[in-house]
Amino acid sequence: MIFELTLAGERDIRDILRETLKMFGTVQLSVYQRIISTGIALVAEQPERPESRARPELGPEIRVFHLELAAGRRGGAAHCLYYTPGRLSDGSTGTVILRVLHEHMEPRHKVIRSLP
């Protein structure tokens, strides 16, 4: 399970968790941190998992994984991981988490700008 977050992906998670804390409190913050971590682990372990979808219009090999699948229930999360296989900063290959975006956001420009 080798993965790396882009700077934009790190910023997305930081912003999501800050808003979660502000709007829903510490209990939900802990729950959502766990959901995000689980989602990242799932796509790092099996990038082409059947629950993910290819998004070739965003770039070659880019996939999306809805975090409600990591939550284990419909409506359990409102964000998606956009990721691709790639070379990590240490030279190894793994999964690059490009962005973590709300399900209603248009990803095209946000994801393309975060490609390594």
C-alpha positions as CSV (number, residue, x, y, z in Angstrom):
1,M,0.0,0.0,0.0
2,I,2.2,2.8,-1.3
3,F,0.6,6.2,-2.0
4,E,1.3,9.8,-2.0
5,L,-0.9,12.9,-1.9
6,T,-0.3,15.9,-4.1
7,L,-0.1,19.3,-2.4
8,A,-3.5,20.0,-3.7
9,G,-4.8,16.7,-2.3
10,E,-3.3,17.5,1.1
11,R,-4.9,20.9,1.0
12,D,-8.3,19.4,0.1
13,I,-8.2,17.0,3.0
14,R,-7.1,19.8,5.4
15,D,-9.9,22.0,4.2
16,I,-12.5,19.2,4.4
17,L,-11.6,18.3,7.9
18,R,-11.5,22.0,9.1
19,E,-15.1,22.4,7.7
20,T,-16.2,19.1,9.2
21,L,-15.0,20.2,12.6
22,K,-16.6,23.6,12.3
23,M,-20.0,22.3,11.1
24,F,-20.3,19.0,12.9
25,G,-17.9,18.8,15.8
26,T,-15.1,16.5,17.0
27,V,-17.0,13.2,16.8
28,Q,-17.8,13.7,13.1
29,L,-14.3,14.9,12.5
30,S,-12.9,11.7,13.8
31,V,-15.4,9.7,11.7
32,Y,-14.6,11.6,8.5
33,Q,-10.8,11.3,9.1
34,R,-11.3,7.5,9.3
35,I,-13.4,7.4,6.2
36,I,-10.8,9.4,4.2
37,S,-8.0,7.2,5.5
38,T,-9.9,4.0,4.7
39,G,-10.7,5.3,1.2
40,I,-7.0,6.1,0.5
41,A,-5.9,2.7,1.8
42,L,-8.5,0.9,-0.4
43,V,-7.4,2.7,-3.6
44,A,-3.7,2.3,-2.7
45,E,-4.1,-1.4,-2.2
46,Q,-6.2,-2.0,-5.3
47,P,-6.2,1.0,-7.6
48,E,-8.5,-0.6,-10.2
49,R,-11.0,-1.8,-7.7
50,P,-14.4,-2.5,-9.2
51,E,-16.1,0.2,-7.2
52,S,-13.9,2.9,-8.8
53,R,-14.5,4.4,-12.2
54,A,-12.1,5.3,-14.9
55,R,-12.2,9.0,-15.9
56,P,-10.3,9.1,-19.2
57,E,-11.7,12.6,-20.0
58,L,-9.6,13.9,-17.2
59,G,-6.4,12.2,-18.3
60,P,-4.9,8.7,-18.9
61,E,-5.4,6.3,-16.0
62,I,-7.2,8.8,-13.8
63,R,-9.9,7.1,-11.6
64,V,-12.4,8.3,-9.1
65,F,-13.6,6.5,-5.9
66,H,-16.5,7.8,-3.9
67,L,-15.8,7.9,-0.2
68,E,-19.3,6.7,0.7
69,L,-18.0,3.3,-0.3
70,A,-15.3,3.6,2.3
71,A,-17.9,4.7,4.8
72,G,-19.9,1.6,4.1
73,R,-23.2,3.2,3.7
74,R,-25.0,5.4,1.2
75,G,-24.7,9.0,2.1
76,G,-21.9,8.3,4.6
77,A,-19.6,10.7,2.8
78,A,-19.9,13.4,0.2
79,H,-16.4,13.5,-1.3
80,C,-14.5,11.6,-4.0
81,L,-10.8,10.6,-4.4
82,Y,-9.3,11.4,-7.8
83,Y,-6.1,9.3,-8.3
84,T,-3.8,7.7,-10.7
85,P,-0.9,5.3,-10.7
86,G,2.4,7.0,-10.9
87,R,6.0,7.6,-9.7
88,L,6.2,8.8,-6.2
89,S,8.7,11.3,-4.8
90,D,11.0,8.5,-3.6
91,G,11.2,7.0,-7.1
92,S,8.9,4.1,-6.4
93,T,5.6,3.5,-8.1
94,G,2.3,3.7,-6.3
95,T,-1.0,5.5,-6.2
96,V,-1.0,9.3,-6.4
97,I,-4.0,10.9,-4.8
98,L,-4.5,14.0,-7.0
99,R,-7.5,15.6,-5.3
100,V,-10.3,15.0,-2.8
101,L,-13.3,16.9,-4.1
102,H,-17.0,17.2,-3.1
103,E,-19.2,15.0,-5.2
104,H,-20.9,18.0,-6.8
105,M,-17.7,19.8,-7.9
106,E,-16.7,19.7,-11.5
107,P,-13.3,18.0,-11.4
108,R,-12.0,18.7,-14.9
109,H,-9.8,21.7,-14.2
110,K,-9.0,20.9,-10.6
111,V,-7.7,17.4,-11.4
112,I,-5.8,18.4,-14.5
113,R,-4.0,21.1,-12.7
114,S,-2.8,18.7,-10.0
115,L,-1.3,16.1,-12.4
116,P,2.4,15.5,-11.6
